[in-house]
Amino acid sequence: MIRPAELIERKRDGHELGGEEIAELILAYARGDVPDYQLAAFCMAVYFRGLSSAETFALTDAMVRSGATIDVGAALGRRVVDKHSTGGVGDKTSIAVGPIVAACGVPFGKMSGRGLGHTGGTLDKLESIPGFRVELPTDAFLAQVRDIGIAIVGQTADLVPADKKLYALRDVTATVDNVSLIAASIMSKKLAAGADAIVLDVKVGDGAFMKTLEDAEVLGEAMLALGQRAGRDVVCLLTDMDQPLGAAVGNALEIREAVATLRGEGPPDFQELVLHAVAHLLALSDLGVDLDEGRRRAETAVQDGSALAVYERWIRAQGGDPAEAALLSAPVVLEVLAPRGGYVVRLAALPVGIAAVRLGAGRRTKEDPIDHAVGVVCRRKRGDAVVEGEPLAEIHARDDDAAAAAAEAVLAAFELADEPSRARPIVLQTLA
C-alpha cells in the first residue's frame, strides 16, 4: 500500500521514485483513493524537482492504464497515423492535413480537444460546420476511419481519465508549466488513442506555450523519448508561432481557410506546413515512401481534387454540411488600415489571439460559449509590403463596438518599417 506523503517527501527532496510507486500513486488518484491536496503537493514537488525520463514514462504509462485504450491499427489491419499540435493562433492544420493523408490512402484517426484562451481547439472549429458531430462511439469512429479514411472526434470520457483529472488540478495549482508533466499529458492521450505513428507540431514563439526554440527542443525531445519507449514512430516539428498561422483566426473563418488550402489556394505559410506534415505522415505510414515521395503525393492529392473530395465525404459522414455557404458569417466586418506605408516586420500572434477571444471566438473559462462566426483575418503578414490606407486585417464581429475594440488591439500587433525583416521559415527544426 503506497503512502502518498512519503512519495511527496522523497520527490520534494530530489530523489527518484520507482516506476511502480508512481503508477500506484496515479492509479489510486484516478480511483479517488488519493485526495486532490496530496496530488497537488506531488505536482508542486515535480514542478520544482522535475522527473527523470524513467519517471516521466512511468507517469505516462500509468495515465494510459487509468482508462480504456483503442488499438486502431489492429482494428483496421493497417498502420494508422496521427498528428498533434501544442496549440497556437490560427492553427487549423489537422483539418487540412487529415483529408490529404486519407486521399493518399493512409488511415487518419484523431481524437482532438477544445480550445482555452488564445489557442483554438480543433473541435470548436469543426463545430462551426452545421450539423457536425464531434462525439462518436468507438465502433463508429473505427468504422468511419476504415470506410472514409478519416475521423476526428472528441476524446471519450473513458480514455486517459487520470490525465483529465490531473490536468484540471494542475490548472488551478500553477503546475501546468513543467516539461515532464506536459509531455506525459500529451503523449498519454496519443498512446491511448492507438496511432502507430505520430507527427508532433510543437509551436514556438509569441503565440505559443513554448516561447523559445530551446524550450521547444526540450519538450520535443521529451515527447519523442516517450513515444519511442512505447514502441511508436514519432517525428517532432518545431514550427513558428511568432505570428498567426495562415490568415484566419476564428472558427468558421479557419474552416474556410482549411478548405481553400485543400484547393491549393491557402496562405503560403499554412500551405507549406500542411504539405510538410503530410509528407512526414506518409513517410511514417505503411506506403513504403520516403519524405520526397510523400510530399509529391500530398501535392498531387491537392492538385487533382481528391483531398477536397475526401474532406466533403468526411464532413458528411459526421453529419455536417461541407458547403462553405452553410458556415456562419459575422454581421460586422471592419477593415484595419495601415497608418503608413512600408513593410510588416512583426505581427505578434498573442494580441491577435486575445482579440479573437474577446470577440467571442475563444474561451476564457471552460464554460464560455463560442461564437463561431467572429474572428480576425490578417491580410498582411511579416515580410509583406503595404501602402498607407491598405487593409492590414479584417475584424469579423457581432457589433460595431466589439469590432472597434478588436481593431485597435490588432493594429497594435503590427509593426511597420521602411525595410523588410529577414524571412523566417514556418518549420524551424525537425526532431526524429
C-alpha positions in Angstrom: 0.0 0.0 0.0 1.5 3.3 -1.0 1.9 6.2 1.4 1.5 9.4 -0.7 3.1 11.6 1.9 6.3 9.5 1.8 6.4 9.8 -2.0 5.8 13.5 -1.9 8.6 14.0 0.7 11.1 12.0 -1.4 10.3 13.8 -4.6 10.4 17.2 -2.7 13.9 16.2 -1.5 15.1 15.4 -5.1 15.0 11.6 -5.0 14.0 9.5 -8.0 10.8 7.4 -7.5 10.3 3.9 -8.8 8.1 3.3 -11.7 5.6 1.2 -9.7 5.4 3.8 -7.0 4.4 6.5 -9.5 2.0 4.1 -11.2 0.3 3.2 -7.8 0.0 6.9 -6.9 -1.6 8.0 -10.2 -3.9 5.0 -10.4 -5.0 5.5 -6.8 -5.7 9.1 -7.5 -7.7 8.2 -10.6 -9.8 5.9 -8.4 -10.4 8.6 -5.8 -8.3 6.9 -3.2 -5.8 9.8 -3.0 -7.2 13.3 -2.3 -6.5 16.4 -4.5 -4.4 18.1 -1.9 -1.9 15.3 -1.9 -1.6 15.2 -5.7 -1.3 19.0 -5.7 1.6 18.7 -3.3 3.1 15.9 -5.5 2.7 18.1 -8.7 4.4 21.1 -6.9 7.3 18.8 -5.9 7.6 17.7 -9.5 7.4 21.3 -10.7 10.5 22.2 -8.7 12.4 18.9 -8.8 11.4 17.6 -12.2 11.1 13.9 -13.3 13.7 11.7 -14.9 12.9 10.1 -18.2 12.1 6.8 -16.5 9.7 8.6 -14.0 8.1 10.5 -16.9 7.4 7.3 -18.8 6.0 5.7 -15.6 3.7 8.7 -15.2 2.6 8.5 -18.9 2.1 4.7 -18.8 0.0 5.0 -15.6 -2.3 7.6 -17.1 -2.8 5.4 -20.2 -3.6 2.4 -17.9 -6.1 4.5 -15.9 -8.8 4.0 -18.7 -9.7 2.4 -21.9 -7.3 2.2 -24.9 -8.0 1.9 -28.6 -5.9 -0.2 -30.9 -6.9 1.4 -34.2 -4.2 -0.3 -36.3 -5.3 -3.8 -35.1 -8.9 -3.0 -35.8 -8.2 -1.8 -39.3 -5.3 -4.1 -40.2 -3.4 -1.0 -41.2 -0.8 1.3 -39.9 -2.6 4.4 -38.6 -1.1 7.8 -38.3 -2.0 10.8 -36.1 -0.8 14.4 -35.7 -0.8 16.6 -32.6 -0.2 20.3 -32.2 0.7 22.1 -28.9 -1.7 24.9 -30.0 -1.4 28.3 -31.3 -3.2 31.2 -33.0 -4.9 30.3 -36.3 -3.8 26.6 -36.1 -6.3 24.7 -38.2 -3.7 22.3 -39.5 -5.3 19.0 -38.7 -8.5 20.0 -40.7 -6.4 20.2 -43.9 -3.8 17.5 -43.1 -6.3 14.7 -42.4 -8.1 14.8 -45.8 -4.9 14.9 -47.7 -3.4 12.0 -45.8 -6.6 10.0 -46.3 -6.7 10.9 -50.0 -3.2 9.4 -50.3 -4.5 6.1 -49.0 -3.4 6.3 -45.3 -5.9 6.0 -42.4 -6.1 9.1 -40.3 -7.8 8.7 -36.9 -7.6 11.5 -34.4 -9.0 12.5 -31.0 -8.9 16.2 -30.5 -9.6 18.8 -27.8 -11.3 22.1 -27.3 -9.6 25.5 -27.0 -9.0 27.5 -23.9 -7.6 31.0 -24.0 -5.9 32.2 -27.2 -5.2 28.7 -28.6 -8.2 27.5 -30.6 -9.4 23.9 -30.4 -9.9 21.7 -33.5 -13.3 20.5 -32.1 -14.6 24.1 -31.8 -13.6 24.8 -35.4 -15.3 21.7 -36.6 -18.5 22.5 -34.7 -18.8 25.7 -36.7 -19.9 23.4 -39.5 -23.7 23.0 -39.2 -24.7 19.5 -38.0 -21.1 18.2 -37.5 -20.9 15.6 -34.7 -17.7 15.5 -32.7 -18.9 12.7 -30.4 -18.8 9.2 -31.9 -18.9 5.8 -30.2 -15.6 3.9 -30.6 -17.1 1.4 -33.0 -18.4 4.2 -35.2 -15.1 6.0 -35.1 -13.2 2.9 -36.2 -15.8 2.1 -38.9 -15.5 5.7 -40.3 -11.7 5.6 -40.4 -12.0 2.3 -42.3 -14.7 3.4 -44.7 -13.9 7.1 -45.3 -10.2 7.1 -44.3 -10.6 9.8 -41.7 -12.4 10.7 -38.5 -11.7 13.5 -36.0 -13.6 13.2 -32.7 -13.6 14.3 -29.1 -11.7 12.3 -26.5 -14.0 9.7 -24.9 -14.6 10.0 -21.2 -13.0 6.6 -20.5 -9.8 7.4 -22.4 -7.0 8.6 -20.0 -9.3 9.8 -17.2 -6.3 10.3 -14.9 -4.9 12.9 -17.3 -8.2 14.8 -17.4 -8.4 14.8 -13.6 -4.7 15.7 -13.2 -4.8 18.5 -15.7 -7.7 20.1 -14.0 -5.8 20.0 -10.8 -2.6 21.4 -12.4 -4.6 24.2 -13.9 -5.6 25.6 -10.5 -2.4 24.9 -8.7 0.1 26.7 -11.0 1.8 23.5 -12.0 0.9 23.4 -15.7 4.3 24.8 -16.9 6.5 21.7 -16.4 8.0 19.8 -19.4 7.6 16.3 -17.9 4.0 16.9 -16.9 3.2 18.5 -20.3 4.9 15.7 -22.3 3.2 13.0 -20.2 -0.2 14.7 -20.7 0.1 14.9 -24.4 1.7 11.5 -25.1 -0.7 9.6 -22.8 -3.6 10.7 -25.0 -1.8 9.9 -28.2 -0.7 6.4 -26.9 -4.1 5.5 -25.6 -5.8 6.5 -28.9 -3.7 3.9 -30.6 -1.9 5.5 -33.6 1.2 3.7 -34.8 3.0 6.8 -35.9 2.7 10.4 -34.7 3.8 13.7 -36.0 4.1 16.3 -33.2 3.9 20.0 -34.1 5.5 22.0 -31.3 4.8 25.7 -31.7 7.5 28.2 -30.9 7.2 31.9 -30.2 4.9 34.8 -29.1 1.6 32.9 -29.5 2.9 29.5 -28.3 3.3 27.9 -24.9 7.0 27.5 -25.7 8.5 30.9 -26.3 12.0 29.9 -27.3 13.4 27.3 -29.7 15.5 25.9 -26.8 12.4 25.3 -24.6 10.6 23.7 -27.6 13.5 21.4 -28.2 13.4 20.2 -24.6 9.6 19.4 -24.8 10.0 17.8 -28.3 12.8 15.5 -27.1 10.8 14.5 -24.1 7.8 13.5 -26.2 10.0 11.8 -28.7 11.5 9.7 -25.9 8.1 8.7 -24.5 6.8 7.7 -28.0 9.9 5.7 -28.8 9.8 3.9 -25.4 6.2 3.0 -26.1 7.2 1.5 -29.5 5.7 4.2 -31.7 7.4 6.1 -34.5 7.4 9.8 -33.7 8.7 12.9 -35.6 8.6 16.3 -33.9 8.3 19.5 -36.0 9.2 22.8 -34.2 7.2 25.5 -36.1 6.9 29.3 -36.0 4.2 30.8 -33.9 5.6 34.4 -33.6 2.8 35.4 -35.9 -0.6 33.8 -36.5 -0.6 30.7 -38.7 -2.2 31.5 -42.1 -4.5 34.4 -42.3 -7.7 33.4 -40.4 -8.2 33.3 -36.6 -11.7 32.3 -35.6 -13.7 29.1 -36.1 -15.7 29.4 -39.3 -13.1 31.7 -40.8 -10.5 28.9 -40.2 -12.7 26.2 -41.8 -13.0 28.4 -44.9 -9.2 28.7 -45.0 -8.6 25.0 -44.5 -11.0 24.3 -47.4 -9.2 26.9 -49.6 -5.9 25.1 -48.7 -7.3 21.8 -49.9 -8.0 23.5 -53.2 -4.4 24.7 -53.3 -5.4 28.3 -52.6 -4.3 28.7 -48.9 -1.9 31.2 -47.4 1.8 30.2 -48.3 2.9 29.6 -44.7 -0.1 27.4 -43.9 0.1 25.5 -47.2 3.7 24.8 -46.6 3.2 23.5 -43.0 0.3 21.3 -44.1 2.2 19.7 -47.0 5.3 19.3 -44.8 3.3 17.5 -42.1 1.5 15.3 -44.6 4.9 14.3 -46.2 6.2 13.1 -42.8 2.9 11.2 -42.0 3.1 9.4 -45.3 6.8 8.6 -44.8 5.8 7.0 -41.4 2.9 5.1 -42.9 2.8 1.6 -44.5 3.0 3.0 -48.0 6.8 2.5 -48.1 7.6 6.0 -49.4 10.2 8.5 -48.4 9.8 12.1 -47.5 10.2 13.4 -51.0 7.7 11.0 -52.5 5.3 11.7 -49.6 5.5 15.5 -50.5 4.9 14.7 -54.1 1.8 12.6 -53.3 0.5 15.3 -51.0 0.8 17.9 -53.7 -0.9 15.6 -56.2 -3.9 15.0 -53.9 -4.5 18.7 -53.6 -4.0 19.4 -57.3 -6.3 16.6 -58.6 -9.1 17.5 -56.2 -9.1 14.1 -54.3 -8.2 15.8 -51.0 -11.2 18.2 -51.2 -13.4 15.2 -52.2 -12.3 13.3 -49.1 -13.0 16.4 -46.9 -16.5 16.6 -48.2 -17.2 12.8 -47.6 -15.7 13.1 -44.1 -17.8 16.1 -43.1 -21.0 14.4 -44.4 -20.1 11.2 -42.6 -20.1 13.1 -39.3 -23.4 14.8 -40.1 -22.1 18.1 -41.3 -22.8 20.2 -44.3 -19.5 20.7 -46.2 -20.8 23.7 -48.3 -18.9 26.9 -47.5 -22.2 28.8 -47.8 -23.5 26.9 -44.8 -20.9 28.4 -42.5 -21.9 31.4 -40.3 -20.7 34.9 -41.2 -20.4 37.8 -38.7 -22.8 40.8 -39.3 -20.0 43.4 -38.9 -16.7 43.3 -41.0 -14.3 46.2 -40.2 -11.0 46.8 -42.0 -7.9 47.7 -40.1 -6.0 50.1 -42.3 -2.2 50.7 -42.4 -1.3 54.1 -40.8 1.8 54.3 -43.1 3.5 52.6 -45.9 6.4 50.2 -45.6 6.9 46.6 -44.7 5.4 44.4 -42.0 8.3 43.5 -39.8 6.3 42.0 -37.0 2.8 40.7 -36.4 2.5 39.5 -32.8 0.4 36.3 -32.6 -0.7 36.7 -28.9 -2.5 40.1 -29.2 -4.4 38.8 -32.3 -5.4 35.6 -30.5 -6.6 37.6 -27.5 -8.5 40.0 -29.7 -10.3 36.9 -31.3 -11.1 35.6 -27.8 -12.6 38.9 -26.8 -14.7 38.9 -29.9 -16.1 35.6 -28.8 -14.1 33.2 -30.9 -12.5 31.5 -27.9 -13.0 30.8 -24.2 -11.6 32.5 -21.1 -13.2 29.7 -18.9 -14.2 26.2 -19.9 -17.9 27.2 -19.5 -17.8 30.1 -22.0 -19.9 29.7 -25.2 -18.2 30.1 -28.6 -19.3 32.4 -31.3 -18.3 30.5 -34.4 -18.7 33.4 -36.9 -16.3 36.0 -35.4 -12.6 36.4 -35.6 -9.7 38.2 -37.4 -8.3 37.8 -40.9 -4.7 39.0 -41.3 -4.4 40.4 -44.8 -0.7 41.3 -44.4 1.9 39.4 -42.6 5.6 39.5 -41.8 7.6 40.5 -44.9 4.7 41.9 -46.8 4.8 45.4 -48.4 2.0 47.7 -47.5 0.7 51.1 -48.8 -0.8 53.7 -46.4 -4.5 53.1 -46.1 -4.4 49.5 -47.4 -6.1 46.8 -45.2 -3.7 45.1 -42.7 -6.5 42.9 -41.3 -10.3 42.4 -41.1 -12.3 42.2 -37.9 -15.4 40.0 -38.1 -17.6 40.9 -35.1 -21.1 40.9 -33.7 -21.4 44.6 -33.3 -19.6 47.9 -34.0 -18.2 48.4 -30.5 -16.6 44.9 -30.4 -15.2 45.4 -33.9 -13.6 48.8 -32.9 -12.0 47.4 -29.8 -10.6 44.5 -31.7 -9.3 46.7 -34.5 -7.4 48.8 -32.0 -5.8 45.7 -30.5 -4.9 44.1 -33.8 -3.4 47.3 -35.2 -1.1 47.4 -32.2 0.1 43.9 -33.0 1.6 45.1 -36.3 5.0 46.8 -36.6 5.8 48.6 -39.8 9.2 49.7 -41.0 10.9 51.0 -44.1 12.9 47.8 -44.8 11.6 44.2 -44.7 12.7 41.9 -42.0 14.7 38.7 -42.7 12.4 35.8 -43.8 11.8 33.0 -41.3 10.6 29.5 -42.4 7.5 28.0 -40.9 9.3 24.8 -40.0 12.2 25.8 -37.8 13.6 22.4 -36.9 12.8 18.7 -37.2 13.5 16.2 -34.4 13.3 12.4 -35.1 
